[in-house]
Amino acid sequence: MPNQSQGQTIVSIRISCSRDARATYSEHEESCAERIRNALIDLLPDDSAQLVNESAGDIVVGFDALESALMISRRMQQFAAAKAHEHGVIIKIGLVAPDDRQTAGNGDASLAIAKSRELARLASSSQTLACLSSAADFDLALRDKLSEVDPDEWREELCDGRGKVYAVSWQEDVATRLAPAIGAAQAVTRVGKLRLRWRNEQMVLQPDTSRITIGRGGDVDIAIESDFASRDHAHVDYLHSCFVLADHSTNGTYVQIDDSEVFIHDDELILRGEGWISLGRRPRSTAGKVVYFWAEGEADAQ
């Protein structure tokens, strides 16, 4: 692939492997990161993507078309997610679309590369962050995969104040039932208490309990060690006489309620009966990675 980048969409991919993954690949001539890097390069289209730079821990690619860059980034995350199940492989991606100056040939390609690498550094595990002028110009299918990221300092520093930072969802639609809309008039069993348990911790929520936050960050009430979880992934509130789980994450939340599995993404779900909550992925094993819950009706909670 020719080495060129000016006027292109620049994508930086940071690659890391768990200690177990490094041990798995130690018998091979190539390291874990090298093998994953080469596999990701094989995903690139020969006619519209150029390898700009590569190192032991990352690769930088220039794409002729922004839509192609977004779709290939999603495909790379899907590939890494499949490998994560087996070997703990994680990639973080930063994407910078060209501005008018770059398109006209006056842009600083090295600056775009540096910004894309910084976005990849700031991204959560298994996350793609993209600096885009707008999401409105994409077709609906691709636009639905973009969610705006809040921090203004990223926008000013990495998008020159002209664009916004978006998280790019890589998960495909699943066959899991989606959550119904919640309204004040919806008929539900009144819940007087919600019990939560994760690892060796337990919590009992009452109607007057303050909002409970769940995520990967250090400042949440329930911290889950998962590469698929956002720092501030979800929260539980008491609303309309029941406890409601609200997802505001990148990868969504899976909830097992009695015998039914529900997937929510930027949505809400009433927690009833008993089950578990998994952040960002279906759990292969529930041990240590999910939050169990039991909802008790008002009579039971007396």
Wavefront OBJ file of the C-alpha trace (Angstrom):
o trace
v 0.000 0.000 0.000
v 1.363 3.455 -0.830
v 2.224 5.742 2.049
v 0.036 8.851 1.839
v -2.327 10.606 4.224
v -3.020 14.249 3.295
v -6.740 14.797 2.641
v -7.674 11.343 3.889
v -9.547 10.105 6.931
v -6.871 8.982 9.386
v -7.486 5.973 11.625
v -5.132 4.910 14.418
v -5.519 1.479 15.997
v -3.876 0.729 19.353
v -3.414 -2.981 20.027
v -2.938 -4.639 23.388
v -3.075 -8.209 24.634
v -3.676 -9.585 28.086
v -0.960 -11.446 29.961
v -2.710 -14.715 29.110
v -2.796 -13.757 25.434
v 0.923 -12.994 25.430
v 1.574 -16.370 27.024
v -0.648 -18.077 24.446
v 1.353 -16.635 21.576
v 4.784 -17.007 23.178
v 5.371 -20.268 21.336
v 4.989 -18.537 17.975
v 7.537 -16.524 16.095
v 5.316 -13.445 16.169
v 4.008 -11.849 19.343
v 0.304 -11.542 20.111
v 0.226 -7.866 19.087
v 2.086 -8.597 15.849
v -0.314 -11.361 14.898
v -3.358 -9.209 15.620
v -1.798 -6.245 13.794
v -1.203 -8.343 10.688
v -4.754 -9.734 10.858
v -6.173 -6.197 11.067
v -4.084 -5.086 8.084
v -5.586 -7.968 6.112
v -9.033 -6.441 6.707
v -8.083 -3.255 4.833
v -9.434 -2.776 1.295
v -6.534 -2.619 -1.175
v -8.100 0.042 -3.381
v -9.148 2.674 -0.825
v -6.888 2.393 2.230
v -3.183 3.065 2.656
v -0.982 1.986 5.535
v 0.602 5.213 6.801
v 2.587 3.937 9.773
v 2.962 0.841 11.917
v 4.746 0.029 15.153
v 4.728 -2.720 17.748
v 1.643 -1.289 19.442
v -0.364 0.444 16.730
v -1.054 0.986 13.052
v -2.142 4.168 11.274
v -4.240 3.938 8.114
v -5.421 6.555 5.624
v -8.820 6.049 3.973
v -10.012 7.777 0.814
v -13.639 7.707 2.002
v -14.908 8.558 5.488
v -17.749 6.024 5.308
v -15.267 3.265 4.465
v -13.096 4.279 7.430
v -16.058 4.067 9.805
v -17.225 0.689 8.489
v -13.741 -0.865 8.548
v -13.226 0.470 12.086
v -16.418 -1.313 13.155
v -15.249 -4.502 11.426
v -11.909 -4.324 13.232
v -13.648 -3.982 16.605
v -15.859 -6.962 15.799
v -12.781 -8.994 14.922
v -11.043 -7.961 18.148
v -14.169 -8.767 20.183
v -14.130 -12.318 18.823
v -10.468 -12.642 19.774
v -11.127 -11.102 23.193
v -13.353 -14.037 24.091
v -10.441 -16.384 23.447
v -7.275 -14.451 24.221
v -8.093 -11.077 25.807
v -7.158 -9.017 22.755
v -8.214 -5.361 22.978
v -8.010 -2.592 20.381
v -8.771 1.112 20.769
v -9.375 3.225 17.686
v -9.154 6.954 16.980
v -10.502 8.435 13.746
v -10.058 11.970 12.371
v -11.952 13.051 9.263
v -10.248 15.561 6.926
v -11.276 19.196 7.238
v -11.601 21.644 4.352
v -7.937 22.646 4.559
v -6.741 19.050 4.220
v -9.151 18.374 1.359
v -7.739 21.407 -0.458
v -4.241 20.094 0.048
v -3.144 22.622 2.650
v -3.649 20.517 5.767
v -1.027 19.139 8.098
v -1.267 15.356 7.756
v 1.098 14.803 10.687
v -1.282 16.761 12.924
v -4.231 14.561 11.875
v -2.166 11.465 12.660
v -1.240 12.827 16.082
v -4.885 13.647 16.841
v -6.084 10.208 15.782
v -3.493 8.597 18.040
v -4.596 10.785 20.936
v -8.236 9.782 20.371
v -7.182 6.129 20.407
v -5.343 6.742 23.674
v -8.411 8.395 25.234
v -10.813 5.678 24.046
v -12.029 3.011 26.412
v -11.141 -0.597 25.711
v -12.930 -1.858 22.586
v -14.079 1.679 21.755
v -13.726 3.807 18.626
v -13.703 7.599 19.031
v -14.159 9.704 15.889
v -13.773 13.437 15.314
v -16.482 14.347 12.780
v -17.951 17.642 11.611
v -21.470 16.165 11.712
v -23.312 12.843 11.833
v -26.278 14.164 9.840
v -24.694 13.516 6.431
v -24.517 9.745 6.843
v -27.255 7.307 5.908
v -29.551 6.184 8.712
v -27.892 2.781 9.228
v -24.489 4.351 9.848
v -25.847 7.383 11.708
v -27.471 5.061 14.244
v -24.001 3.722 15.085
v -22.752 7.160 16.190
v -23.304 8.663 19.624
v -21.900 12.030 20.660
v -19.320 12.054 23.436
v -19.699 14.834 25.985
v -16.275 16.253 27.007
v -15.912 19.748 25.494
v -12.150 19.779 26.018
v -11.772 16.894 23.558
v -13.799 18.806 20.983
v -11.665 21.924 21.302
v -8.320 20.155 21.391
v -8.877 17.324 18.924
v -11.531 18.719 16.573
v -10.305 22.343 16.479
v -13.722 23.411 17.755
v -15.321 22.680 14.357
v -16.457 19.126 14.895
v -17.599 16.808 17.651
v -16.269 13.589 19.132
v -18.467 10.552 18.516
v -18.292 6.994 19.803
v -18.775 4.452 17.013
v -20.781 1.393 18.014
v -19.386 -1.816 16.564
v -22.000 -4.307 17.779
v -24.541 -5.605 15.305
v -28.212 -5.827 16.109
v -28.898 -8.916 18.204
v -31.781 -11.324 18.336
v -32.378 -10.410 21.942
v -35.726 -8.771 22.727
v -35.530 -5.002 23.045
v -36.951 -3.207 26.044
v -40.426 -1.634 25.777
v -40.841 2.087 26.384
v -41.473 3.142 29.983
v -44.182 5.631 30.876
v -45.976 6.812 33.965
v -49.216 5.173 32.819
v -47.624 1.779 32.249
v -49.136 -0.913 34.473
v -46.387 -2.430 36.621
v -46.152 -4.255 39.899
v -45.110 -1.785 42.561
v -41.657 -2.611 43.884
v -40.670 -1.710 47.423
v -37.113 -2.996 47.483
v -34.376 -4.017 45.071
v -31.467 -6.201 46.163
v -28.221 -6.096 44.196
v -25.239 -8.432 44.507
v -21.908 -8.529 42.675
v -18.820 -10.493 43.695
v -18.846 -10.323 47.506
v -20.731 -7.026 47.709
v -24.448 -6.490 48.335
v -26.735 -3.470 48.284
v -30.408 -2.966 49.153
v -32.257 -0.151 47.367
v -35.359 1.489 48.834
v -37.704 3.989 47.130
v -35.798 6.843 48.800
v -32.348 5.527 47.791
v -30.328 7.930 45.665
v -29.378 7.007 42.104
v -26.997 4.048 41.888
v -24.352 4.219 39.154
v -22.735 1.195 37.481
v -19.662 1.130 35.273
v -15.923 0.673 34.892
v -14.871 3.995 36.386
v -13.543 4.522 39.878
v -16.256 6.985 40.887
v -19.300 4.725 40.351
v -21.250 2.939 43.083
v -20.849 -0.496 41.482
v -17.546 -0.998 39.665
v -17.381 -3.886 37.181
v -14.027 -4.933 35.743
v -14.935 -5.445 32.109
v -13.304 -4.194 28.929
v -16.778 -3.940 27.369
v -18.129 -1.572 30.035
v -18.098 2.210 29.787
v -16.719 4.261 32.646
v -20.224 5.499 33.489
v -22.234 2.706 31.892
v -25.694 2.719 33.488
v -27.672 3.754 36.557
v -30.677 2.599 38.596
v -33.377 5.033 39.720
v -36.714 4.638 41.511
v -39.326 5.830 38.995
v -43.089 5.292 38.657
v -43.199 2.982 41.718
v -40.490 0.675 40.382
v -36.735 0.496 39.929
v -35.573 1.432 36.434
v -32.218 0.584 34.832
v -31.044 3.237 32.332
v -28.231 2.519 29.868
v -26.105 5.360 28.488
v -23.088 3.368 27.351
v -21.280 2.656 24.105
v -21.949 -1.079 23.929
v -25.333 -1.394 25.635
v -26.497 -3.610 28.497
v -27.835 -7.172 28.585
v -30.374 -8.057 31.257
v -31.689 -11.489 32.174
v -35.147 -11.215 33.775
v -36.576 -14.541 34.895
v -36.511 -16.551 31.617
v -36.193 -13.615 29.224
v -33.108 -11.782 27.965
v -33.398 -8.093 27.103
v -30.899 -5.768 25.400
v -31.008 -2.017 26.022
v -28.840 0.675 24.446
v -29.425 4.308 25.410
v -32.749 3.114 26.809
v -34.507 2.146 30.047
v -35.843 -1.094 31.521
v -37.983 -1.873 34.570
v -36.232 -4.359 36.872
v -38.769 -6.912 38.060
v -38.557 -10.450 39.359
v -34.949 -11.589 39.483
v -32.038 -11.900 37.115
v -28.694 -10.363 36.228
v -27.210 -7.328 34.463
v -24.200 -7.606 32.139
v -22.386 -4.559 30.796
v -21.551 -4.418 27.102
v -21.765 -8.102 26.202
v -23.525 -11.361 26.880
v -21.551 -13.079 29.625
v -19.913 -16.373 28.748
v -19.823 -16.951 32.495
v -21.727 -14.913 35.077
v -18.972 -15.259 37.698
v -17.677 -11.829 38.724
v -18.877 -10.032 35.604
v -22.576 -9.450 36.273
v -24.786 -7.765 38.858
v -27.550 -9.988 40.246
v -30.827 -8.409 41.293
v -34.020 -9.378 43.132
v -37.056 -7.064 43.055
v -39.522 -7.349 45.920
v -43.108 -6.114 45.782
v -44.349 -3.660 48.389
v -45.998 -6.450 50.419
v -42.833 -8.568 50.337
v -40.670 -5.611 51.376
v -42.686 -4.852 54.511
l 1 2 3 4 5 6 7 8 9 10 11 12 13 14 15 16 17 18 19 20 21 22 23 24 25 26 27 28 29 30 31 32 33 34 35 36 37 38 39 40 41 42 43 44 45 46 47 48 49 50 51 52 53 54 55 56 57 58 59 60 61 62 63 64 65 66 67 68 69 70 71 72 73 74 75 76 77 78 79 80 81 82 83 84 85 86 87 88 89 90 91 92 93 94 95 96 97 98 99 100 101 102 103 104 105 106 107 108 109 110 111 112 113 114 115 116 117 118 119 120 121 122 123 124 125 126 127 128 129 130 131 132 133 134 135 136 137 138 139 140 141 142 143 144 145 146 147 148 149 150 151 152 153 154 155 156 157 158 159 160 161 162 163 164 165 166 167 168 169 170 171 172 173 174 175 176 177 178 179 180 181 182 183 184 185 186 187 188 189 190 191 192 193 194 195 196 197 198 199 200 201 202 203 204 205 206 207 208 209 210 211 212 213 214 215 216 217 218 219 220 221 222 223 224 225 226 227 228 229 230 231 232 233 234 235 236 237 238 239 240 241 242 243 244 245 246 247 248 249 250 251 252 253 254 255 256 257 258 259 260 261 262 263 264 265 266 267 268 269 270 271 272 273 274 275 276 277 278 279 280 281 282 283 284 285 286 287 288 289 290 291 292 293 294 295 296 297 298 299 300 301 302
